[in-house]
Amino acid sequence: MMATVVIVLVLFAALVVLRWVMLTRSRGSVPCRLRVGEPWQSGVARYADGELHWIPLLGVRLRPRHAIARRGLVVSPRREIEGGMFAVDLSGSTRGVSIAMSADALTGFLAWLESAPPSAYLDVA
């Protein structure tokens, strides 16, 4: 019985690691955390057209759970949180969403926001 539980746990851990590798190896993907409400959730963000797609680390589907549109997005000043990550609050087209990334990834995110076409409205505080 105990051996079965150990095997199941090892297989589950291997699936989580394999999923993480598949998500982070994809071009344009950035490991990050997202908060809608209270707890931070780990996942991967991908840049796609005019949206940032967020895919959770734990889950079955490879489709994004959240799509954050670049158009009309307002970003708060960055603040440092635990683990050397920096968080920003997002508002405008989304409400009550915070995203946390490494300093380099956050710089890339802000550059992606600023590189919007001239017709797009954006406000970076």
MITI-527503 format. One record per atom (N, C-alpha, C, CB): residue number from 1; atom name; x, y, z. Coordinates in steps of 0.2 Angstrom, whole numbers, always signed. Glycine has a CB too. Layout:
N
 pos site    xx    yy    zz
 NUM   CA     X     Y     Z
...
This chain:
125
 pos site    xx    yy    zz
   1    N    +4    -6    +0
   1   CA    +0    +0    +0
   1    C    +4    +6    +0
   1   CB    -5    +0    +6
   2    N    +9    +6    +4
   2   CA   +14   +12    +5
   2    C   +18   +13    -1
   2   CB   +18   +12   +11
   3    N   +20    +8    -4
   3   CA   +24    +8   -11
   3    C   +19   +11   -16
   3   CB   +26    +1   -13
   4    N   +13   +10   -16
   4   CA    +9   +12   -22
   4    C    +8   +20   -21
   4   CB    +2    +9   -21
   5    N    +7   +22   -15
   5   CA    +7   +29   -13
   5    C   +13   +33   -15
   5   CB    +5   +31    -6
   6    N   +19   +30   -14
   6   CA   +25   +33   -16
   6    C   +26   +33   -23
   6   CB   +31   +29   -13
   7    N   +24   +28   -27
   7   CA   +24   +28   -34
   7    C   +20   +33   -37
   7   CB   +23   +21   -37
   8    N   +14   +34   -34
   8   CA    +9   +39   -37
   8    C   +12   +46   -36
   8   CB    +2   +38   -33
   9    N   +15   +47   -30
   9   CA   +18   +54   -28
   9    C   +24   +55   -33
   9   CB   +20   +54   -21
  10    N   +28   +50   -34
  10   CA   +33   +52   -39
  10    C   +31   +53   -46
  10   CB   +38   +45   -39
  11    N   +26   +49   -48
  11   CA   +23   +51   -55
  11    C   +20   +58   -55
  11   CB   +18   +45   -57
  12    N   +17   +60   -50
  12   CA   +14   +66   -50
  12    C   +19   +72   -50
  12   CB    +9   +67   -44
  13    N   +24   +71   -46
  13   CA   +30   +76   -46
  13    C   +33   +76   -53
  13   CB   +35   +74   -41
  14    N   +34   +70   -56
  14   CA   +37   +70   -63
  14    C   +33   +74   -68
  14   CB   +38   +63   -65
  15    N   +26   +73   -68
  15   CA   +22   +76   -72
  15    C   +22   +84   -71
  15   CB   +14   +74   -71
  16    N   +22   +86   -65
  16   CA   +23   +93   -63
  16    C   +29   +96   -66
  16   CB   +22   +94   -56
  17    N   +35   +93   -65
  17   CA   +41   +95   -68
  17    C   +41   +95   -76
  17   CB   +47   +90   -66
  18    N   +38   +90   -79
  18   CA   +38   +89   -86
  18    C   +34   +95   -89
  18   CB   +35   +83   -88
  19    N   +28   +97   -85
  19   CA   +24  +102   -88
  19    C   +27  +109   -87
  19   CB   +17  +102   -83
  20    N   +31  +110   -82
  20   CA   +35  +116   -81
  20    C   +40  +117   -86
  20   CB   +38  +116   -74
  21    N   +44  +111   -88
  21   CA   +49  +112   -93
  21    C   +45  +113  -100
  21   CB   +52  +105   -93
  22    N   +40  +110  -101
  22   CA   +36  +111  -108
  22    C   +34  +119  -108
  22   CB   +30  +107  -108
  23    N   +31  +121  -103
  23   CA   +29  +128  -103
  23    C   +35  +133  -103
  23   CB   +25  +130   -97
  24    N   +40  +132   -99
  24   CA   +45  +137   -99
  24    C   +50  +137  -105
  24   CB   +49  +137   -93
  25    N   +50  +131  -109
  25   CA   +54  +131  -115
  25    C   +51  +134  -121
  25   CB   +56  +124  -116
  26    N   +45  +135  -120
  26   CA   +41  +139  -126
  26    C   +44  +146  -127
  26   CB   +34  +139  -125
  27    N   +45  +148  -133
  27   CA   +47  +154  -135
  27    C   +42  +160  -132
  27   CB   +49  +155  -142
  28    N   +45  +165  -129
  28   CA   +41  +170  -127
  28    C   +37  +169  -120
  28   CB   +36  +172  -132
  29    N   +40  +164  -117
  29   CA   +37  +162  -110
  29    C   +41  +165  -104
  29   CB   +36  +154  -110
  30    N   +38  +167   -99
  30   CA   +41  +170   -93
  30    C   +38  +167   -87
  30   CB   +41  +177   -93
  31    N   +42  +164   -83
  31   CA   +39  +161   -76
  31    C   +37  +167   -72
  31   CB   +44  +157   -72
  32    N   +31  +167   -69
  32   CA   +28  +172   -65
  32    C   +23  +170   -60
  32   CB   +26  +178   -70
  33    N   +21  +174   -56
  33   CA   +15  +173   -52
  33    C   +10  +178   -53
  33   CB   +18  +174   -44
  34    N    +4  +175   -52
  34   CA    -2  +180   -53
  34    C    -7  +179   -47
  34   CB    -6  +177   -60
  35    N   -10  +185   -46
  35   CA   -14  +185   -40
  35    C   -21  +189   -42
  35   CB   -11  +189   -34
  36    N   -26  +185   -41
  36   CA   -33  +187   -42
  36    C   -36  +186   -36
  36   CB   -37  +184   -49
  37    N   -37  +191   -31
  37   CA   -39  +189   -25
  37    C   -33  +189   -20
  37   CB   -43  +182   -24
  38    N   -33  +184   -16
  38   CA   -28  +183   -11
  38    C   -21  +179   -12
  38   CB   -31  +181    -5
  39    N   -22  +173   -13
  39   CA   -15  +169   -14
  39    C   -12  +170   -21
  39   CB   -16  +162   -13
  40    N    -5  +170   -21
  40   CA    -1  +170   -27
  40    C    -1  +163   -30
  40   CB    +6  +173   -26
  41    N    -2  +163   -36
  41   CA    -2  +156   -40
  41    C    +4  +157   -45
  41   CB    -8  +155   -44
  42    N    +8  +151   -45
  42   CA   +14  +151   -49
  42    C   +11  +149   -56
  42   CB   +19  +146   -47
  43    N   +15  +151   -61
  43   CA   +13  +149   -68
  43    C   +18  +152   -73
  43   CB    +6  +151   -70
  44    N   +16  +152   -79
  44   CA   +20  +155   -85
  44    C   +16  +160   -89
  44   CB   +22  +149   -89
  45    N   +19  +165   -90
  45   CA   +15  +170   -95
  45    C   +18  +170  -102
  45   CB   +16  +178   -92
  46    N   +14  +171  -107
  46   CA   +16  +171  -114
  46    C   +13  +177  -117
  46   CB   +14  +164  -117
  47    N   +17  +180  -121
  47   CA   +15  +186  -125
  47    C   +12  +183  -132
  47   CB   +21  +191  -126
  48    N    +6  +185  -133
  48   CA    +3  +183  -139
  48    C    -1  +189  -142
  48   CB    -2  +177  -138
  49    N    +1  +192  -148
  49   CA    -3  +197  -151
  49    C    -3  +203  -146
  49   CB   -10  +195  -153
  50    N    -9  +205  -144
  50   CA   -10  +211  -140
  50    C   -12  +209  -133
  50   CB   -15  +215  -142
  51    N   -11  +202  -131
  51   CA   -12  +200  -124
  51    C    -7  +196  -121
  51   CB   -19  +195  -125
  52    N    -7  +196  -114
  52   CA    -3  +192  -110
  52    C    -7  +186  -108
  52   CB    +1  +196  -104
  53    N    -5  +180  -110
  53   CA    -8  +174  -108
  53    C    -5  +171  -102
  53   CB    -9  +169  -113
  54    N    -9  +169   -96
  54   CA    -6  +166   -90
  54    C    -8  +159   -90
  54   CB    -7  +170   -84
  55    N    -4  +154   -89
  55   CA    -5  +147   -88
  55    C    -3  +145   -82
  55   CB    -2  +143   -94
  56    N    -7  +142   -78
  56   CA    -5  +140   -71
  56    C    +0  +134   -71
  56   CB   -11  +138   -67
  57    N    +4  +133   -66
  57   CA    +9  +128   -66
  57    C    +5  +121   -65
  57   CB   +14  +129   -60
  58    N    +1  +121   -60
  58   CA    -3  +115   -58
  58    C   -10  +116   -62
  58   CB    -4  +115   -51
  59    N   -11  +111   -66
  59   CA   -17  +110   -70
  59    C   -16  +105   -76
  59   CB   -19  +117   -73
  60    N   -21  +103   -79
  60   CA   -21   +98   -84
  60    C   -21  +102   -91
  60   CB   -28   +94   -84
  61    N   -24  +107   -92
  61   CA   -24  +110   -99
  61    C   -18  +115  -100
  61   CB   -31  +114   -99
  62    N   -16  +115  -106
  62   CA   -11  +120  -108
  62    C   -14  +126  -111
  62   CB    -6  +116  -113
  63    N   -20  +127  -110
  63   CA   -23  +134  -112
  63    C   -23  +139  -107
  63   CB   -30  +133  -115
  64    N   -22  +145  -108
  64   CA   -22  +150  -103
  64    C   -28  +151   -99
  64   CB   -20  +157  -106
  65    N   -27  +152   -93
  65   CA   -33  +153   -88
  65    C   -35  +160   -88
  65   CB   -31  +151   -81
  66    N   -30  +165   -89
  66   CA   -31  +172   -89
  66    C   -28  +175   -95
  66   CB   -28  +175   -83
  67    N   -31  +180   -99
  67   CA   -29  +183  -104
  67    C   -29  +191  -103
  67   CB   -32  +182  -111
  68    N   -24  +194  -102
  68   CA   -24  +201  -100
  68    C   -22  +205  -106
  68   CB   -18  +202   -94
  69    N   -27  +209  -108
  69   CA   -26  +213  -114
  69    C   -22  +219  -113
  69   CB   -33  +216  -117
  70    N   -17  +221  -118
  70   CA   -13  +226  -117
  70    C   -16  +233  -118
  70   CB    -7  +226  -123
  71    N   -21  +233  -122
  71   CA   -25  +239  -123
  71    C   -29  +242  -117
  71   CB   -30  +238  -129
  72    N   -27  +248  -115
  72   CA   -31  +251  -109
  72    C   -28  +249  -103
  72   CB   -38  +250  -110
  73    N   -22  +245  -103
  73   CA   -20  +243   -96
  73    C   -16  +248   -93
  73   CB   -15  +237   -98
  74    N   -17  +249   -86
  74   CA   -14  +253   -82
  74    C   -10  +249   -77
  74   CB   -19  +258   -78
  75    N    -3  +251   -76
  75   CA    +1  +247   -72
  75    C    +4  +252   -66
  75   CB    +7  +245   -76
  76    N    +3  +249   -60
  76   CA    +6  +253   -54
  76    C   +13  +252   -54
  76   CB    +2  +250   -47
  77    N   +16  +257   -49
  77   CA   +23  +256   -49
  77    C   +25  +249   -46
  77   CB   +26  +262   -44
  78    N   +31  +247   -47
  78   CA   +33  +241   -45
  78    C   +35  +241   -38
  78   CB   +40  +238   -49
  79    N   +34  +235   -34
  79   CA   +36  +234   -27
  79    C   +39  +227   -27
  79   CB   +30  +235   -23
  80    N   +44  +227   -22
  80   CA   +48  +221   -21
  80    C   +44  +216   -16
  80   CB   +55  +222   -19
  81    N   +43  +210   -18
  81   CA   +40  +205   -14
  81    C   +46  +200   -12
  81   CB   +34  +202   -17
  82    N   +44  +194    -9
  82   CA   +48  +189    -7
  82    C   +52  +186   -13
  82   CB   +45  +184    -2
  83    N   +58  +183   -12
  83   CA   +61  +179   -17
  83    C   +64  +183   -22
  83   CB   +56  +174   -20
  84    N   +65  +190   -21
  84   CA   +68  +194   -27
  84    C   +64  +195   -33
  84   CB   +74  +191   -29
  85    N   +57  +194   -31
  85   CA   +52  +196   -37
  85    C   +49  +203   -36
  85   CB   +47  +190   -37
  86    N   +47  +205   -41
  86   CA   +44  +212   -41
  86    C   +37  +211   -44
  86   CB   +48  +217   -45
  87    N   +32  +215   -40
  87   CA   +25  +214   -42
  87    C   +22  +221   -44
  87   CB   +21  +212   -36
  88    N   +17  +221   -49
  88   CA   +14  +227   -51
  88    C    +6  +225   -51
  88   CB   +16  +229   -58
  89    N    +2  +230   -49
  89   CA    -5  +229   -50
  89    C    -7  +232   -56
  89   CB    -8  +233   -44
  90    N   -12  +228   -59
  90   CA   -15  +230   -66
  90    C   -22  +232   -65
  90   CB   -14  +223   -71
  91    N   -23  +237   -69
  91   CA   -30  +239   -69
  91    C   -32  +242   -76
  91   CB   -32  +245   -63
  92    N   -38  +244   -77
  92   CA   -40  +247   -83
  92    C   -44  +241   -86
  92   CB   -34  +248   -88
  93    N   -42  +237   -91
  93   CA   -46  +232   -94
  93    C   -47  +226   -89
  93   CB   -43  +230  -101
  94    N   -42  +225   -84
  94   CA   -43  +220   -79
  94    C   -43  +224   -72
  94   CB   -37  +215   -79
  95    N   -47  +220   -68
  95   CA   -48  +223   -61
  95    C   -45  +218   -56
  95   CB   -55  +225   -60
  96    N   -41  +221   -51
  96   CA   -39  +216   -45
  96    C   -34  +211   -47
  96   CB   -45  +213   -43
  97    N   -30  +212   -52
  97   CA   -25  +207   -54
  97    C   -18  +210   -53
  97   CB   -26  +206   -62
  98    N   -14  +206   -50
  98   CA    -7  +208   -49
  98    C    -3  +203   -52
  98   CB    -6  +209   -41
  99    N    +3  +205   -54
  99   CA    +8  +200   -57
  99    C   +14  +201   -54
  99   CB    +8  +201   -65
 100    N   +18  +196   -53
 100   CA   +25  +196   -50
 100    C   +30  +192   -55
 100   CB   +25  +193   -43
 101    N   +35  +195   -56
 101   CA   +41  +192   -60
 101    C   +47  +194   -58
 101   CB   +40  +195   -68
 102    N   +53  +191   -60
 102   CA   +59  +194   -59
 102    C   +60  +201   -62
 102   CB   +65  +189   -62
 103    N   +66  +204   -60
 103   CA   +67  +211   -62
 103    C   +68  +211   -69
 103   CB   +73  +214   -58
 104    N   +71  +206   -72
 104   CA   +72  +206   -80
 104    C   +66  +205   -83
 104   CB   +77  +201   -81
 105    N   +62  +200   -81
 105   CA   +55  +199   -84
 105    C   +51  +204   -84
 105   CB   +52  +192   -81
 106    N   +51  +208   -78
 106   CA   +46  +214   -77
 106    C   +48  +219   -82
 106   CB   +46  +216   -70
 107    N   +55  +220   -83
 107   CA   +57  +225   -88
 107    C   +55  +224   -95
 107   CB   +65  +226   -87
 108    N   +55  +217   -96
 108   CA   +52  +215  -103
 108    C   +45  +216  -104
 108   CB   +54  +208  -104
 109    N   +41  +215   -98
 109   CA   +34  +216   -98
 109    C   +32  +223   -99
 109   CB   +31  +213   -92
 110    N   +36  +228   -96
 110   CA   +35  +235   -97
 110    C   +37  +237  -104
 110   CB   +38  +239   -92
 111    N   +42  +234  -107
 111   CA   +44  +236  -113
 111    C   +39  +233  -118
 111   CB   +51  +233  -115
 112    N   +36  +228  -117
 112   CA   +30  +225  -121
 112    C   +24  +230  -121
 112   CB   +28  +218  -119
 113    N   +23  +232  -115
 113   CA   +17  +237  -115
 113    C   +19  +243  -119
 113   CB   +16  +239  -107
 114    N   +25  +246  -118
 114   CA   +26  +252  -121
 114    C   +27  +252  -129
 114   CB   +33  +255  -118
 115    N   +28  +246  -131
 115   CA   +29  +245  -138
 115    C   +22  +244  -142
 115   CB   +34  +239  -140
 116    N   +17  +245  -139
 116   CA   +10  +245  -142
 116    C   +10  +249  -148
 116   CB    +5  +246  -137
 117    N    +6  +248  -153
 117   CA    +5  +252  -159
 117    C    +3  +259  -157
 117   CB    +0  +249  -164
 118    N    +4  +264  -160
 118   CA    +2  +271  -159
 118    C    -5  +272  -157
 118   CB    +5  +276  -164
 119    N    -9  +268  -161
 119   CA   -16  +269  -160
 119    C   -19  +266  -153
 119   CB   -20  +265  -165
 120    N   -15  +262  -150
 120   CA   -17  +259  -143
 120    C   -16  +264  -138
 120   CB   -13  +252  -142
 121    N   -21  +264  -133
 121   CA   -21  +268  -127
 121    C   -18  +264  -122
 121   CB   -28  +270  -125
 122    N   -12  +267  -118
 122   CA   -10  +263  -113
 122    C    -7  +269  -108
 122   CB    -4  +258  -114
 123    N    -7  +267  -102
 123   CA    -5  +272   -96
 123    C    +0  +268   -92
 123   CB   -11  +275   -93
 124    N    +6  +269   -92
 124   CA   +11  +266   -87
 124    C   +13  +271   -82
 124   CB   +17  +264   -91
 125    N   +11  +270   -76
 125   CA   +13  +275   -70
 125    C   +20  +274   -68
 125   CB    +8  +274   -65
